[in-house]
Amino acid sequence: MAAATAGCQTTQSTETTGSLPIVPAEHSDADWRHDVEVYGQKYNANPSNVEVALHYAKALRMTGQRAQAVAVLERISIGNPHDKEVLGAYGRALADAGDYNQALEVLERAHTPDQPDWHILSAQGAVLDQMGRHLDAQHYYETALKIVPNEPTVLSNLGLSYALAKDLRRAEATLRKAASRTPVDARVRQNLALVVGLQGRFAEAEAIARADLPPNEAAANVAYLKEMLAHHKDIRDPKTSSIASHN
């Protein structure tokens, strides 16, 4: 997901981007690079340690080293074939690397019908959106919402799925619902700003894009919003941008 989704667009990676990139983060790029070094050393010393491998793989993903993250998680999953946390991370990494079919297969094994995991359901939806299967993706989000009604990250992904399917009014309504939850994820507001802007209401979109952010980051987001909307003169064919999903 975060994974970048293609289409109208977006969270990170399966955390899924024309989604607006300047948002507050717990970890900076420098922090993630530091984690790659620290956990890389720990991983090399003991590659069978699940916790270390998971931390290392996430740091690799967040610094764009997707193929290496897949390799780390593939190795640890061989030794832990029933560890659902490992399988979930491995599936997300595969999606980041563009191996969507294998990602779906692995994510399917990361939970069971009698014990569904809404995080995994949302991640499966994000992968399906990246494959252009928006109706299938929406089914997974709706199933996740039965477990966690009004969960903002799932609502956000569902809203993005509607946007990718070119149903901008429904996308806006869903993203507004996600943005009404507290605390508000800044990424939700930024994606809402994009969808509002795609409907030609740029002043409103700019106001939304400036919320939650320091002035310098707000200015960067508004500039990016203008750039993205410049590529969407025909909002009926939003293929050149992308929006951010939560995974």
N, C-alpha and C positions, 0 to 999 in steps of 0.2 A: 503498500500500500503501500509521509510520509510519505514507493514504488511510484514511477510516474504513469498515470493513466493517460491513454491517448484519446483524443476526441475533442468535444467542445471545450473543453477545458480552459488538470491539476497536478495526500499527506504523504512527502518523504518517500518513502518507500512503503509494500503491502505490508511501506508507509509511504500512496499514490499520490507535464504539469505546466501547463500554462497557469496552474494555480499560483497565487501570488507568493513569492518566495521569502519575503522579508517579514519574518514573524519571530517573536521572542522564543528562545529555546533554552532549556535547562543546560544544554551542552553546546559550546561553541565548536567551530571547526577545529580550533586548536586543541580543545579538550578531547575531541574524538581522535585526532592524530596522536595525542599523548596516550590515549587508551590503547590504540593500535600497538604502540611501542611496548607499553607495560604488559598488556595481556598477551602480546605476541611472544614475549620472553617467557611468561608463565606457561603458555601453550606449548612452546617448544620444549620446555622442561618436563611437562606432563600432558601430552595430547589427549589422554583419556579422561581428564577432569572435565565433567560436563559443564559445571558452572563457568569455568575459565573459557571453555570453547564457545559457550553461548555469548559471553561478554566480548570475546575477541571477534567472533563473527559479526556481532552487531556493530562494533566499531569499524570493522572492514566495510560493512554495508554503508554506514554513514559517511565514509570517506570515499565512496564510489568504487571500492575494490570488490565488485560483486562476484566475479568468478572465484576469487580466493575465498570469499565468505561461503560460497556454495561448497567449495572443496572441504573447508573446515567442518561444515555441518554434515556433509555427506559422510565424512570419516567418523564423526561422533555418532551419527545415526546408525551406522553399521553395528557399533558396539552396544547401542541402546535402542533397538528397533521398536520398543513399545513405550518409549518415553514421549509423552504427548507434547511436552514443552519443546523438546528437541525437534520433533516432527513439525510442530507449528513454525518454529524458527526456520527450519530447512525449507518448508513450503514457501514461506515468504521470500526467502533468499532466491529460490528458483524463479519465483515470479519477477523479482527485481532484475534477474539476469535474462528475462524474456522467455524462459522455458515454461510456458503456461500449462501445457498438458501435464507435464510431470509435477508441476506445482499443485495442480488440482488433485492428482493422485495421492501425493504425500499429505496434503491438507485433509483429504478424506479420511486418512488413517490417524489424524491427530485428535479425533474425537469419535464418539459412537452415537448412533441414533437414540439410545436410551440415556446417554449422558452428553447431550450436545453442548458445545462451547460457543457462546455467542461471539467471542473474539474471532474464532476460526470461521464461523459462518460469515462474518463480515469480511474476513480476508478472502474467503472463497468468492464472495460477491465481487470484490475488487478485482480479482483475477479474471472473472468472467466479463466484467466491464472492459478490461484491457483487451479481451478477445473479441469485443464487439457484441457479446451476447447479453444485451442489457436487460431483456425481460427475465432471463434466467438469473442474472445478478440480483434483480429486484426481489425475486422470490427468496433468495438467501437473506437479504437484508430484512425482509418482512418476517422471516422465521426468527431471526436474531431479535427483532423487536418484540416478539411474543415472549421472549425470555427476559429482556430488559426494556420494558416500554419506555419510550421517550429518551433512550440513551443517545446523547448528542452526536457521538462519533458515528454511530450507525445511521442516524438520521442524516448526517452530513454526507455519508457515502451514498445513501439512497437519493438525496437531492442531486448529487453529482451524476448519478446514474441517469436520472431523468434529464439532466442537462445534456449528457452525451447522446441520449435518445432524442434530443431536440425538443423536449417538452419543457420549455423554459418557465412557463407559468407554474407548473407543478414543481419544478426544481426550486423556484423561488419560495414557494409556500413551505416546502419541506425544509429548506435551509433556514428560513425565518423561524420555524419551529425549533430547529437545532440551536439557533442563536439565542433563543429565549431561555434556554436552560442555563443554570448557574452551577459552577463557574463557566464562563464562556471561553471556548477555545478560540484563540485569535484566528486560526486557520479557517474556522467556520465562517467568521465575518468576512474574511478575504474572499472566500469562494462565493459567498452571498453577493459581495460587491461585484464580482465578475459576472454573475448571472444577471444581476440588475443592469449592469452596463451593457450586456449583450442585447438587452431589450430597449436600448436607446436612452435610458435614464441615467446619463453620465453624472450629473450633479449629485444625485442621490447615491450613486455607486461610489463617488469620490468621498462623500461624507462617511459612508460605511467603511471604506478602506482606511480612513484616517483614525478610526476608533481603535482604542486599546494599545496604540503604539506611540513611542517617543517621536518627536517632530521629524528627526532625520530619517527614521525607518518609515514613518508614514509617508514622507515625501518620496522615498524610494518606491514604496508600494504603489502610490498614485502614478508615478512615472511608468512603472511596469504595467499597471492597469491600462493606461493610455496606449502603450505600445501594443498590448494584446488586443485591445478593442479596435485598433487600427487595422488589424488583420481580419476583422470580423464585420466588414461592411455588409456582407450578406450573412445574417445570423442563421439563415436556414441551412447553411453548409459549414458548420463549425469544425472543420477537419484540421486546421493548421495550428490550433492551440491545444492546451490540455488543462485539467483541474486537479487539486490534491486530495487523495483519499487517505483514510485512516486505516492502518492495518495493525 
